[in-house]
Amino acid sequence: MKSKIRHDIHASDLTPQDDNLPALARRAVETFIREQLIISFDTLPPDSILNSKAACFVCIKTARDLRGCIGTVEPVMHTLAEEIITNAIHAATLDPRFDPIDGGELLDLHYTVDVLETPEPALYEDLDPREYGVIVEDKSSYRRGLLLPNIEGIETPDQQIRIAARKAGLAPSMPLRLQRFRVRRFTEQT
């Protein structure tokens, strides 16, 4: 079934305040799951964070467990609003680790949006998993894995690199190129 685009979202529906990024992710997922429609904005204020161009990750959780998380390392859409909408729908329906979210789950989900700053080359000693996310690549940049910062249970750069390398299908003992990045994390108020 092909999804249609729904153009009835207005900037006044979701103001550019920080706490509205997770609300946009929620609205995108709920509209897509219930109506098979993709929301979009007709216009956004020029100074809105949603009008900027930025990469982001959208993570969806239940009270205890991750339910989906997908994002982009570099922006692929024209605006952060489009990036959030696309990544939210993909996190809900295409994360290969999970079955697609169904309508019965929607009320029990919580959303987080991480807006990524531009990654920078890093050495091992530059990493701090509380402050920086990490990207690991093989020497040819063919395979790449990413881990967001400040994840519960990730205390050391070794853990961070090992998990990111595993995501990329790389052995942590191989020669790896490292990049680090900061995020602005927006968490849905519960």
URSUL-V306532 format. One record per pair of residues at least 6 apart in sequence whose ideal C-beta (glycine too) atoms are under 7 Angstrom apart, sorted by sequence separation. I is the first residue (numbers start at 1). J is the second residue. If there is no record, write none. Layout:
# URSUL-V306532
i=I j=J
i=I j=J
This chain:
# URSUL-V306532
i=14 j=20
i=31 j=37
i=32 j=38
i=44 j=50
i=45 j=51
i=61 j=67
i=77 j=83
i=137 j=143
i=154 j=160
i=165 j=171
i=170 j=176
i=44 j=51
i=59 j=66
i=60 j=67
i=93 j=100
i=127 j=134
i=137 j=144
i=165 j=172
i=31 j=39
i=60 j=68
i=75 j=83
i=92 j=100
i=93 j=101
i=14 j=23
i=60 j=69
i=77 j=86
i=92 j=101
i=135 j=144
i=136 j=145
i=14 j=24
i=59 j=69
i=162 j=172
i=28 j=39
i=72 j=83
i=135 j=146
i=161 j=172
i=165 j=176
i=27 j=39
i=57 j=69
i=58 j=70
i=57 j=70
i=58 j=71
i=133 j=146
i=134 j=147
i=147 j=160
i=57 j=71
i=133 j=147
i=56 j=71
i=72 j=87
i=133 j=148
i=55 j=71
i=56 j=72
i=71 j=87
i=119 j=135
i=133 j=149
i=147 j=163
i=55 j=72
i=70 j=87
i=132 j=149
i=147 j=164
i=55 j=73
i=131 j=149
i=146 j=164
i=55 j=74
i=130 j=149
i=145 j=164
i=55 j=75
i=70 j=90
i=129 j=149
i=130 j=150
i=145 j=165
i=54 j=75
i=70 j=91
i=53 j=75
i=69 j=91
i=145 j=167
i=68 j=91
i=145 j=168
i=56 j=80
i=68 j=92
i=70 j=94
i=144 j=168
i=6 j=31
i=53 j=78
i=70 j=95
i=129 j=154
i=136 j=161
i=143 j=168
i=145 j=170
i=53 j=79
i=54 j=80
i=58 j=84
i=69 j=95
i=129 j=155
i=134 j=160
i=143 j=169
i=52 j=79
i=53 j=80
i=56 j=83
i=68 j=95
i=129 j=156
i=134 j=161
i=143 j=170
i=51 j=79
i=52 j=80
i=55 j=83
i=56 j=84
i=129 j=157
i=136 j=164
i=3 j=32
i=16 j=45
i=50 j=79
i=54 j=83
i=58 j=87
i=84 j=113
i=135 j=164
i=136 j=165
i=9 j=39
i=11 j=41
i=50 j=80
i=57 j=87
i=58 j=88
i=68 j=98
i=127 j=157
i=134 j=164
i=6 j=37
i=9 j=40
i=49 j=80
i=50 j=81
i=56 j=87
i=60 j=91
i=67 j=98
i=129 j=160
i=6 j=38
i=9 j=41
i=10 j=42
i=11 j=43
i=16 j=48
i=59 j=91
i=60 j=92
i=136 j=168
i=138 j=170
i=3 j=36
i=4 j=37
i=5 j=38
i=6 j=39
i=7 j=40
i=11 j=44
i=16 j=49
i=25 j=58
i=58 j=91
i=68 j=101
i=124 j=157
i=127 j=160
i=3 j=37
i=6 j=40
i=11 j=45
i=16 j=50
i=67 j=101
i=114 j=148
i=136 j=170
i=149 j=183
i=1 j=36
i=3 j=38
i=5 j=40
i=7 j=42
i=44 j=79
i=80 j=115
i=148 j=183
i=138 j=174
i=139 j=175
i=11 j=48
i=44 j=81
i=138 j=176
i=139 j=177
i=137 j=176
i=41 j=81
i=136 j=176
i=137 j=177
i=67 j=109
i=136 j=178
i=73 j=116
i=134 j=178
i=135 j=179
i=39 j=85
i=62 j=108
i=73 j=119
i=134 j=180
i=38 j=85
i=62 j=109
i=133 j=180
i=61 j=109
i=132 j=180
i=133 j=181
i=60 j=109
i=61 j=110
i=132 j=181
i=132 j=182
i=133 j=183
i=38 j=89
i=60 j=111
i=131 j=182
i=58 j=111
i=59 j=112
i=127 j=180
i=124 j=178
i=126 j=180
i=58 j=113
i=123 j=178
i=28 j=84
i=122 j=178
i=24 j=81
i=28 j=85
i=32 j=89
i=56 j=113
i=57 j=114
i=122 j=179
i=56 j=114
i=121 j=179
i=122 j=180
i=25 j=84
i=29 j=88
i=33 j=92
i=56 j=115
i=120 j=179
i=24 j=84
i=28 j=88
i=29 j=89
i=56 j=116
i=119 j=179
i=120 j=180
i=24 j=85
i=28 j=89
i=54 j=115
i=55 j=116
i=119 j=180
i=54 j=116
i=73 j=135
i=119 j=181
i=21 j=84
i=25 j=88
i=29 j=92
i=118 j=181
i=117 j=181
i=116 j=181
i=117 j=182
i=117 j=183
i=116 j=183
i=33 j=101
i=115 j=183
i=34 j=103
i=114 j=183
i=115 j=184
i=33 j=103
i=114 j=185
i=29 j=101
i=33 j=106
i=73 j=146
i=112 j=185
i=113 j=186
i=112 j=186
i=112 j=187
i=30 j=106
i=112 j=188
i=111 j=188
i=110 j=188
i=110 j=190
i=26 j=111
i=25 j=111
i=25 j=113
i=22 j=111
i=22 j=112
i=22 j=113
i=57 j=148
i=21 j=113
i=26 j=188
i=22 j=186
i=21 j=186
i=22 j=187
i=22 j=188
i=19 j=186
i=18 j=186
i=19 j=189
